[in-house]
Amino acid sequence: MDARIARALTTLEHIVLGKPGQLRLALACLLARGHLLIEDVPGVGKTTLAHALAQVLGLAWQRVQFTSDLLPADILGVPVFDRSTQQFHFRKGPVFTQLLLADEVNRASPRTQSALLEAMEERQVSSDVTTYRLPEPFFVVATQNPHEQLGTYPLPESQLDRFLMCIELGYPEPIHERELLRSGERREYLPQIAPAMDAGAVLDLQRAVRGVYVSEPLLDYVQALIARSRSHPDIVLGLSPRAGQGLVRAAQAWATLGGREAVLPEDVQAVFLAVATHRLTRRSDDTAPDDRLARELLEAVAVPV
């Protein structure tokens, strides 16, 4: 494993206790140039994870608290008239940063949620006839509360598909919860932490991820998983081509975290639930766990040898 990655993971594990798998997935999502959705109940560390990622990776970051009255211009920016020059100038919004925390994204209206679509996919913002590029790297970490909570709007499929991964943190184990009770707010430690890398190092690692070798049998395996999702009798809509591309990138990033120069089937399996679960909708009203459909796909498709 790259020394910078190892140092970053070690530091993150000192801030977000007892969640090594979720931390590796979050870092893999960033290295794969994706965006991360964290869905869980309030108070389990979603915002702390985003803040820790920015601090440890040396990224500039902004936080936007999504509310029902938030407007697209509050995120993207707005043209402002300058009386001295008699011209309009674009005042950039908080999206012009390297890590954007969209906190409680599903409390905003669908119109405001959709304002992020161009930024997430094209890494740019358009205002009138002018296009403004976003900084690199650009990484959106969005949190959302469970849909059954009051005041939430479900994210549309087009928005969900822009998120490479969706993870849950869950409640901590008793031993880690005791440490949280003993030590207090974990974000208080962040100003004392030296970044493990900077934005340039993150970009270098993202380029290295794209160079990780993916064999033809491995692509056959990914394609078989995608095809199975589209023919599964209980799935309304199968995985999109964008999801397939994201799965390959995520597996390359997972292999990078493991210090490998080629993707293994185990890398695909390690990231598949995070990549696929939020994109799959069951036809029935079955109350089975959300990741059951994705697990069924993994069990139904043979692993290449």
N, C-alpha and C positions, 0 to 999 in steps of 0.2 A: 504494500500500500504506500502511496505517495506520503511523504512525511508531513506535508501540509494538511492533507486530508486526515491523517491520523491525529494530528494535533487539534484540528478543528472538532473532530468527533469527541475526543477526550474532553475538551473544554465544554462542549455542548452538554455532555453527560453530567457535568458538575452543576449545570444550571437546571436542566430539565431532568429530574431524577426518575430512574427506573423505566425509561422509554427508549432503549437503544435502537429497537427496530424502527420506530417511528422517526427517530432522528436520522437514521441512515436513509430512509425513504425520502425525507424532506431534502436532504443534501443531494441525493440522486436526482430528484426532481429538478433542482436548480442546475446541476451539472448537465442535465439533458435539455436545458433551455425550455423547460416547461413551466407551468404555474400550479400552485398547490392550494387545494381546498381542505380546510380542517373543519369537520362537522362534529360537534359535541355539545354537551350541556355547559352552561357558564361556570367558570371558576376552576377549570381543570388544567389551565396553562397554555391555552391556544395563543394568546397575545404574547406571553412570555417566550414561547418558542420562536415566533416571528422576530421579536426584539433580539433574542439571542443569536439567531442566524445573521442578522444585520451586523451585530457587534463583532461576532467571531470572524466573519468573512470580510470585515472592513468595508461594508457597503453603506452608502448614504440611504436613508430610509425616511418615509413619511407614513403617517397613520391617518386614515379617514374613517370616522365613525359613521356608518351608514344608518340613516334614519328615514322615516317616511316622508319627510319634507326635503330631503337632499336632492339637489338638481344636478344634471350632467355637468353644467358649467362649474359647479363646486369641486368637481374632480378633475376635469380636463383643462379648465381655464376659460377666459372670456376676453373678447376684444374690448379695449378701453380707449375712449377718445382722449387724446392729448390736445388740450387747448392751445398750447404753445406752438405746436407743429401743425395743428388742424388735421391730424391723421389719427387713424386707429392703430393701436399697438396691442399685440396679443399678450395678455398677462397669463403666464403659465400656471396651471393648477398643480396640486400635489402629486399627480400622476407622473410628473417629470422628476423621477428619482430612480434609484437602482433597485430598491425593494419597497414595494407598496403594500402596506397592510390594510386590506379592506375589511374592517372589523364589523361583524354581524351583517354581512353583505345581503342576506335575505330579509332584512328589515326595510330595505329601500324598495321603491316602486320598480316594476319591470322596466320602465323607461330609463331610470337611472342605472339599473343593473346593466342594461344593454350598452350604456355609454362606454363600458370597459372593453367591448368586443374588439374594436379596431386596435386599441392599444395592446391587448393581449395577443392578438394574432399577427398584426402587421408591425407592432412596436413603433407606432407613430400615432399622431393626433392630427386630424384635419379640421381647420377652421376657415370658413369661407372657401377661398381658392388656394390656401396655403397649407402645406403639410409640414409638420414639425416632428423630427425624429426624437425618440426617447433615448435616454442614456443607456449605455451598455455596461454591464449586463442589466437586463430588466426582468424582474421577478415579482409576480403578484402572489401574495399569501392572503387568501380570503378565509375568514371564519364565518361559520353560520350555526345558528341554533337549530335544534330539532324542529321539524316542520309542524309538530303538534303544538308548539308553544305559540302564545298569542302574539299578534303583530308581525307575523312573518309572511313573506311571499315566496312561493317555491321558485327556484331558479329554472328557467326554461332549458330544454335540451340543448339548444344552440350555445347557451352560456356554459352549461356543465361540460360540454365537449371541448371547451377551451382550456379546461383544467386537466393537465396531464394526469395528476393523481389526486385522490381524496383519501384522507386518513382520519382516524379517530384516536384520541389520546386515552380516554377512559380514566377511571379513578385510579389513583396510585395504590400500589401494594402497601400493606400495613407498615412494613419497615421503612418505606420511602415516605409515607404520610407522616410517620413519627418524626422523621428528619425535617420535613416541612414545618411541622408544629414547633420543633425545637429551634430551627434557624430563621423562621420568618419568611418574608417576601424575597423570592429568589432574584427578582429583577434588581434588587439593591446591590447585588454583586457585579452586575454588568459593567458599570463604569470602571471597576478595578481590573477588568480583564483586557489583556492585550490581544488585538486581532491576530488570528492564526495565519491570515493571508490578506490580500487586498484585491481590489476590483480587477487589476491586471492579471493576477494569479488565477482568479475565477474564470476569466475569459480564456486563459491558456488551458485550463482544465476542461472547459467546455469544448474547445477545439480538439483536445486530445480524446475526448469521449467519442466524437464523430469518427475518429480513426480506428476505434476498436473493431477488430475483424468479426464479421457476421457471416457464417458459412451458409451455403445453399440449403442443406438439411435443416438448419436452424430457422431460415426463412420459411421453409415448408411447414415447420411446426407452428410458427406464428400465424401463417396463413390458414392452417387447419383450425386453429383456435377461433380466428375471426369467422371463418365459414361456418363453424359449428354454432357460433352465437347467432348467426342469421337464420339457421334452420331449426334452432331449438324451439319446441312447441310452446314453451311457457314464456318466451321472450318476445315482447312487442316489437322492439327495434334492435337489430344486431349492432355490433361494433362497426364504426365508420372507418374509411381509409385513414382519416386523421388519427383515430385511436390506434390503428395498426402501426402507423409510423411512430407514434408516441411510445408504443410498447417496445419497439425495437430500440429507440433512443434510451428509454428507461433501462432496458436490459444492458445496453452498452455502459450506461453510467453505473449500474450495479456491479458490472464486471470491473470497472475502473476502481470502485471502492474496495473490491477484493484483490486488486493488484494484478488482474488478468488482462491479457492483450487480445483475447477472443471471448465471445459470448458463449456461455454454456446454457443448456436447457434449464438448469437450476436458476440461472439469472432471470430468465423469462418468468419462471414460476414465482420467484421471490417478489417481483413487482406486479404480477398480473392482477391480484386482488385490488391493489391500490389504483391501478390504471383502469380496470374494467367495471368494478362494482357500481360506481356512480353513474355509469353509462347504460346500465341494464335495467329494464323495467319489466316486472312480472305481469303477465296477463291477468292472473287471478288476484284475489284479495288475500292471498296467503300471508300469514304473519311470520313467515320464516325469517331468519336473520338476513340482512341486506346482502351479505356476501355469499349466500348459498348458491345463487345462480352462477357466479364466477367459479366457485369451487366445483360445481357440477361440470362446467366446461373443461377445467383442468383434468378431472377424472375421466372425461369421455374421450379425450384426444391422446393418442399414444405418443410417448416421448421418443424422439429419435435416438438411435444408438450409434 
